[in-house]
């Protein structure tokens, strides 16, 4: 058996590759494992991110397919709320290309990549972790000082660790690329309503050159493909003439893992539940997680202290940067789930005033949505009438 790696990272998505990159850049031996043969496939992401996300990833402009300046929020009744439109809101990206760029960065810093390699066993041995890796039909054994689970919503590392979120919620999404002329090339479409997308929402993202990415996610246990078909039928004018391609999708976790660390083990990205409860977007929060994870992993390896007590610094750091915003987003999601379709219609009318639409266009931020909501409530206190649940975050401190 070869000498143990300082760190083995399981999962070559953005969180895993960024973590592997930064740990390797600090001079440590790193093995990056990817279960699938091709990086970035199968695709599980709508691929809409903010410019700050791409900057954090160190991604090139080559992966940007289109720039999004606003959105149309569509309700089942046919009502539509236009938002944004006056500046850059987000970028539609080639998600497969993003994953591959991050893997290339990790390899250029010294990380070793193995694709088609599935983690099948984990055991402790003399202060190390011994990993069983199934590759090309044969099982290999690898030893490591530190195991970093970045293996997604169904993380094997998290299951072995017994890591559980404080509360458990996930949605299931399905998406498809299509040939279609959108209403506006620079505007996404969002579809909400308890019959359209129960527990979440649907989307249409223009990719440029007459192509779009269409999808829906739900939380009611029914197959989301049913709601995707229904959404297309409910808004025929928006989908007329569409030529649909292959489907892709997966589970989107919406709750943080309570304890994403243990002796010799860290969890990051979807495996740690680092996914925005409001939108299901995980790339930005995962990259924030990767930064803290790699920093603490490097310190732990240098000091030869892989104890849970030391590795807890990672969780403290991530919570210090993102915890408060996630608590607000969790409250926003709980409010959203409590609303009827009629109440969603009323909110759309309240937000339709020119003054509030200008504010949304100026201050909207899909990575940090709560500051905009606070401003909206201050300007239109009637929005508070829709809050009929106990809020876990002390919003009153911010509403003064």
C-alpha positions as CSV (number, residue, x, y, z in Angstrom):
1,X,0.0,0.0,0.0
2,X,1.3,3.5,-0.9
3,X,1.9,6.1,1.7
4,X,-1.2,7.8,3.1
5,X,-2.5,10.9,1.5
6,X,-2.8,14.0,3.6
7,X,-6.3,14.4,2.3
8,X,-8.8,12.5,0.1
9,X,-11.6,14.6,-1.3
10,X,-14.7,12.6,-2.4
11,X,-16.6,14.4,-5.2
12,X,-15.3,16.6,-8.0
13,X,-18.1,19.2,-8.0
14,X,-17.3,22.8,-7.3
15,X,-17.0,22.3,-3.5
16,X,-14.7,19.3,-3.7
17,X,-12.5,20.6,-6.5
18,X,-12.1,24.0,-4.9
19,X,-11.2,22.4,-1.5
20,X,-8.8,20.0,-3.2
21,X,-7.2,22.9,-5.1
22,X,-6.6,25.0,-2.0
23,X,-5.4,22.1,0.2
24,X,-2.9,21.0,-2.5
25,X,-1.8,24.6,-3.0
26,X,-0.8,24.6,0.7
27,X,1.7,21.8,0.0
28,X,-0.3,18.8,1.1
29,X,-0.8,15.5,-0.9
30,X,-4.4,15.4,-2.1
31,X,-6.4,12.7,-3.9
32,X,-9.6,13.9,-5.6
33,X,-12.1,11.1,-6.3
34,X,-15.0,11.3,-8.7
35,X,-17.5,8.5,-9.0
36,X,-18.4,9.3,-12.6
37,X,-16.2,8.8,-15.6
38,X,-16.7,12.3,-16.9
39,X,-16.3,15.4,-14.8
40,X,-19.5,17.5,-14.6
41,X,-21.8,14.7,-15.9
42,X,-24.6,13.9,-15.3
43,X,-25.7,17.5,-14.9
44,X,-27.7,18.4,-11.7
45,X,-27.8,22.2,-11.8
46,X,-29.7,25.0,-13.4
47,X,-26.4,26.9,-13.9
48,X,-27.5,30.4,-12.9
49,X,-24.9,32.2,-10.7
50,X,-23.8,35.7,-9.7
51,X,-20.6,37.3,-10.9
52,X,-19.2,37.0,-7.3
53,X,-19.6,33.3,-7.6
54,X,-17.5,33.1,-10.8
55,X,-14.9,35.4,-9.3
56,X,-14.7,33.1,-6.2
57,X,-14.3,30.1,-8.4
58,X,-11.6,31.7,-10.5
59,X,-13.6,30.7,-13.6
60,X,-13.0,32.1,-17.1
61,X,-15.4,34.1,-19.1
62,X,-15.5,31.2,-21.6
63,X,-18.0,29.3,-19.4
64,X,-20.6,32.2,-19.5
65,X,-23.4,31.5,-21.9
66,X,-25.7,34.5,-21.3
67,X,-26.2,37.4,-19.0
68,X,-29.5,37.8,-17.1
69,X,-30.7,41.3,-16.2
70,X,-34.1,40.5,-14.7
71,X,-36.9,38.0,-14.4
72,X,-40.6,37.5,-15.0
73,X,-42.4,35.9,-12.0
74,X,-45.4,34.0,-13.4
75,X,-48.4,32.8,-11.3
76,X,-50.9,30.1,-12.4
77,X,-53.6,32.7,-12.9
78,X,-51.6,34.3,-15.6
79,X,-50.5,37.3,-13.5
80,X,-46.9,38.3,-14.1
81,X,-44.5,40.4,-12.0
82,X,-41.5,41.8,-13.9
83,X,-38.4,42.4,-11.7
84,X,-35.0,43.8,-12.4
85,X,-34.0,44.7,-15.9
86,X,-31.7,47.6,-15.2
87,X,-28.4,45.9,-14.5
88,X,-26.6,42.6,-14.3
89,X,-28.5,40.1,-12.2
90,X,-26.8,36.8,-12.8
91,X,-25.0,34.8,-15.4
92,X,-26.1,31.6,-17.1
93,X,-23.1,29.3,-17.3
94,X,-22.0,26.0,-18.8
95,X,-22.0,24.1,-15.5
96,X,-20.1,21.1,-16.9
97,X,-17.3,23.6,-18.1
98,X,-17.2,25.1,-14.6
99,X,-16.7,21.8,-13.0
100,X,-13.9,20.9,-15.4
101,X,-12.1,24.3,-15.0
102,X,-12.1,23.7,-11.2
103,X,-10.8,20.2,-11.6
104,X,-8.0,21.6,-13.9
105,X,-7.2,24.2,-11.2
106,X,-7.0,21.4,-8.5
107,X,-4.7,19.3,-10.7
108,X,-2.5,22.3,-11.6
109,X,-1.9,22.9,-7.8
110,X,-0.8,19.3,-7.4
111,X,-4.0,17.3,-6.5
112,X,-4.2,13.9,-8.1
113,X,-7.5,13.0,-9.8
114,X,-9.2,9.6,-10.2
115,X,-12.4,9.4,-12.1
116,X,-14.7,6.4,-12.2
117,X,-13.8,5.8,-8.6
118,X,-16.5,5.1,-6.1
119,X,-16.0,5.2,-2.4
120,X,-17.5,1.9,-1.0
121,X,-16.0,1.5,2.5
122,X,-14.5,3.6,5.3
123,X,-12.8,2.3,8.4
124,X,-10.5,3.7,11.0
125,X,-7.0,2.3,11.5
126,X,-4.2,3.6,13.7
127,X,-5.2,7.3,13.5
128,X,-5.8,7.1,9.7
129,X,-8.8,6.3,7.6
130,X,-8.7,3.4,5.3
131,X,-10.9,3.8,2.2
132,X,-12.2,1.1,-0.1
133,X,-12.4,2.5,-3.7
134,X,-14.2,0.6,-6.4
135,X,-12.5,1.4,-9.8
136,X,-13.0,-0.4,-13.1
137,X,-14.6,-3.4,-11.3
138,X,-11.7,-3.8,-8.8
139,X,-11.5,-2.6,-5.2
140,X,-8.5,-0.7,-4.1
141,X,-7.5,0.6,-0.7
142,X,-6.3,4.1,0.0
143,X,-5.2,5.6,3.4
144,X,-5.6,9.2,4.4
145,X,-5.1,11.5,7.3
146,X,-8.2,13.5,6.4
147,X,-11.3,12.6,4.5
148,X,-13.4,15.4,3.0
149,X,-16.9,14.5,1.8
150,X,-18.0,16.6,-1.1
151,X,-20.1,13.9,-2.5
152,X,-23.5,15.6,-2.8
153,X,-26.9,15.3,-1.3
154,X,-26.7,11.5,-1.0
155,X,-23.2,11.7,0.6
156,X,-21.8,8.3,1.5
157,X,-19.3,10.1,3.8
158,X,-22.1,11.8,5.6
159,X,-24.0,8.6,6.1
160,X,-21.0,6.8,7.4
161,X,-20.4,9.7,9.8
162,X,-24.0,9.7,10.9
163,X,-24.3,13.4,10.1
164,X,-27.8,14.6,10.1
165,X,-29.4,18.1,9.5
166,X,-31.2,19.7,12.4
167,X,-34.4,19.3,10.4
168,X,-34.6,17.3,7.2
169,X,-36.0,18.9,4.1
170,X,-35.1,18.4,0.4
171,X,-36.7,19.0,-2.9
172,X,-36.4,17.0,-6.1
173,X,-35.8,18.8,-9.3
174,X,-35.9,17.9,-13.0
175,X,-34.6,20.1,-15.8
176,X,-34.3,19.9,-19.6
177,X,-32.6,22.0,-22.3
178,X,-34.7,23.1,-25.2
179,X,-34.6,25.0,-28.4
180,X,-36.9,27.9,-27.8
181,X,-37.1,31.7,-28.4
182,X,-37.7,33.1,-24.9
183,X,-39.8,36.2,-24.2
184,X,-36.6,38.1,-23.6
185,X,-33.0,36.8,-24.0
186,X,-31.9,38.7,-20.9
187,X,-34.7,37.7,-18.5
188,X,-35.3,34.4,-16.7
189,X,-38.9,33.2,-16.1
190,X,-39.9,32.0,-12.6
191,X,-43.1,30.0,-12.1
192,X,-44.7,29.8,-8.6
193,X,-47.9,28.4,-7.2
194,X,-49.0,25.4,-5.2
195,X,-50.4,23.6,-8.3
196,X,-47.5,24.7,-10.5
197,X,-44.6,23.7,-8.3
198,X,-45.7,22.7,-4.8
199,X,-43.1,23.7,-2.2
200,X,-40.7,25.3,-4.6
201,X,-40.8,26.9,-8.1
202,X,-40.2,26.4,-11.8
203,X,-37.7,28.2,-14.0
204,X,-36.7,29.0,-17.6
205,X,-33.2,30.3,-18.1
206,X,-32.2,31.7,-21.5
207,X,-28.8,30.4,-22.6
208,X,-28.5,32.5,-25.7
209,X,-28.6,31.4,-29.4
210,X,-32.2,30.2,-29.1
211,X,-31.7,27.7,-26.3
212,X,-33.1,27.7,-22.8
213,X,-32.9,25.5,-19.6
214,X,-36.3,24.7,-18.2
215,X,-37.0,23.0,-14.9
216,X,-39.1,22.6,-11.8
217,X,-38.5,21.4,-8.3
218,X,-41.1,20.2,-5.7
219,X,-41.3,18.9,-2.2
220,X,-44.5,16.8,-2.1
221,X,-43.0,13.4,-3.0
222,X,-44.5,13.3,-6.5
223,X,-42.4,12.9,-9.5
224,X,-41.3,16.4,-10.7
225,X,-41.6,15.4,-14.3
226,X,-45.4,15.6,-13.9
227,X,-45.2,19.2,-12.8
228,X,-42.7,20.0,-15.6
229,X,-45.2,18.8,-18.1
230,X,-48.1,20.6,-16.3
231,X,-46.1,23.9,-16.2
232,X,-45.5,23.7,-19.9
233,X,-49.2,23.2,-20.5
234,X,-50.2,26.0,-18.1
235,X,-48.1,28.6,-19.9
236,X,-48.5,27.6,-23.5
237,X,-47.5,31.0,-24.9
238,X,-44.1,30.8,-23.3
239,X,-43.3,27.3,-24.5
240,X,-44.8,27.3,-28.0
241,X,-42.6,25.6,-30.5
242,X,-40.1,24.3,-27.9
243,X,-37.9,21.3,-28.9
244,X,-36.9,19.5,-25.8
245,X,-33.7,17.6,-25.2
246,X,-32.5,15.2,-22.5
247,X,-33.7,15.4,-18.9
248,X,-31.5,15.7,-15.9
249,X,-32.1,16.4,-12.2
250,X,-31.6,15.2,-8.7
251,X,-32.2,15.9,-5.0
252,X,-31.6,19.3,-3.6
253,X,-31.0,19.4,0.2
254,X,-32.3,22.5,1.9
255,X,-31.1,22.1,5.5
256,X,-27.7,22.4,7.0
257,X,-26.0,19.4,8.6
258,X,-25.8,20.1,12.3
259,X,-22.2,18.8,12.7
260,X,-20.2,18.6,9.4
261,X,-17.0,17.5,11.1
262,X,-15.6,14.6,13.2
263,X,-12.2,13.2,13.9
264,X,-10.4,13.0,10.5
265,X,-13.5,14.0,8.6
266,X,-15.1,17.1,7.1
267,X,-18.2,17.6,5.0
268,X,-18.6,20.4,2.4
269,X,-21.0,21.6,-0.2
270,X,-24.3,19.7,-0.7
271,X,-23.0,16.9,1.6
272,X,-23.0,19.5,4.4
273,X,-26.4,21.0,3.3
274,X,-24.7,24.2,2.2
275,X,-27.5,25.1,-0.2
276,X,-29.6,28.3,-0.2
277,X,-33.1,27.5,1.2
278,X,-34.7,30.2,-0.9
279,X,-33.4,29.1,-4.3
280,X,-31.8,25.7,-4.0
281,X,-28.6,27.2,-5.4
282,X,-25.5,25.6,-3.9
283,X,-22.5,26.8,-5.9
284,X,-21.8,30.1,-4.0
285,X,-22.4,28.7,-0.5
286,X,-20.4,25.6,-1.4
287,X,-17.4,27.7,-2.5
288,X,-17.6,29.7,0.7
289,X,-17.6,26.4,2.5
290,X,-14.7,25.2,0.4
291,X,-12.7,28.2,1.4
292,X,-13.2,27.6,5.1
293,X,-12.8,23.9,4.8
294,X,-9.5,24.1,2.9
295,X,-8.1,26.7,5.4
296,X,-8.9,24.6,8.5
297,X,-7.8,21.4,6.8
298,X,-4.5,22.9,5.9
299,X,-4.0,24.2,9.5
300,X,-5.0,20.8,10.9
301,X,-2.6,18.9,8.7
302,X,0.3,21.3,9.5
303,X,-0.3,21.0,13.2
304,X,-1.1,17.2,13.0
305,X,-4.3,17.7,14.9
306,X,-7.2,16.1,13.0
307,X,-9.5,16.0,16.0
308,X,-13.1,17.0,15.9
309,X,-12.3,19.7,18.4
310,X,-9.8,21.3,16.0
311,X,-11.8,20.7,12.8
312,X,-14.8,22.4,14.4
313,X,-13.1,25.6,13.4
314,X,-14.3,25.0,9.9
315,X,-18.0,25.0,10.9
316,X,-17.5,28.0,13.1
317,X,-15.9,29.9,10.2
318,X,-18.6,29.0,7.8
319,X,-21.3,29.9,10.3
320,X,-19.7,33.2,11.0
321,X,-19.8,34.1,7.3
322,X,-23.1,32.5,6.2
323,X,-25.0,31.4,9.2
324,X,-27.0,34.5,9.8
325,X,-28.1,34.8,6.2
326,X,-29.0,31.2,6.1
327,X,-31.2,31.6,9.2
328,X,-33.0,34.4,7.5
329,X,-33.4,32.4,4.3
330,X,-34.8,29.5,6.3
331,X,-37.4,31.9,7.7
332,X,-38.2,33.2,4.2
333,X,-38.7,29.6,3.0
334,X,-41.1,28.8,5.9
335,X,-43.1,32.0,5.1
336,X,-43.2,31.0,1.4
337,X,-44.5,27.5,2.3
338,X,-47.3,29.0,4.4
339,X,-48.8,31.1,1.5
340,X,-51.8,30.2,-0.6
341,X,-51.9,31.0,-4.3
342,X,-54.3,33.9,-3.5
343,X,-51.7,35.3,-1.1
344,X,-49.0,35.0,-3.6
345,X,-51.1,37.0,-6.0
346,X,-51.6,39.7,-3.4
347,X,-47.9,39.9,-2.7
348,X,-47.2,40.2,-6.4
349,X,-49.6,43.1,-6.6
350,X,-47.9,44.8,-3.6
351,X,-44.5,44.4,-5.2
352,X,-45.7,45.7,-8.5
353,X,-45.5,49.4,-7.7
354,X,-42.8,51.3,-9.7
355,X,-41.0,52.3,-6.5
356,X,-40.6,48.8,-5.2
357,X,-39.8,47.4,-8.6
358,X,-36.9,50.0,-8.9
359,X,-35.7,48.9,-5.4
360,X,-35.8,45.2,-6.4
361,X,-33.9,46.0,-9.6
362,X,-31.2,48.0,-7.7
363,X,-30.8,45.8,-4.6
364,X,-31.8,42.3,-5.7
365,X,-29.1,39.7,-4.8
366,X,-29.8,36.0,-5.2
367,X,-26.8,35.1,-2.9
368,X,-28.0,37.4,-0.1
369,X,-31.8,38.0,-0.5
370,X,-32.7,39.0,3.0
371,X,-31.4,42.7,3.0
372,X,-33.7,43.4,0.1
373,X,-36.7,41.9,1.9
374,X,-36.0,44.1,5.0
375,X,-36.1,47.2,2.8
376,X,-39.3,46.1,1.1
377,X,-41.0,45.5,4.4
378,X,-39.9,49.0,5.7
379,X,-41.4,50.6,2.6
380,X,-44.5,48.4,2.5
381,X,-45.4,47.2,6.0
382,X,-48.4,45.4,4.6
383,X,-46.1,42.6,3.7
384,X,-45.8,41.7,7.4
385,X,-49.5,40.6,7.3
386,X,-48.3,37.5,5.5
387,X,-46.0,36.4,8.3
388,X,-48.1,34.0,10.4
389,X,-45.4,31.7,11.6
390,X,-42.9,31.9,14.4
391,X,-39.6,33.3,13.0
392,X,-36.4,31.7,14.3
393,X,-34.2,34.7,13.4
394,X,-34.7,37.9,15.4
395,X,-35.9,40.0,12.5
396,X,-37.2,42.7,14.8
397,X,-33.6,43.8,15.5
398,X,-33.2,44.6,11.8
399,X,-36.6,46.2,11.3
400,X,-35.9,49.0,13.8
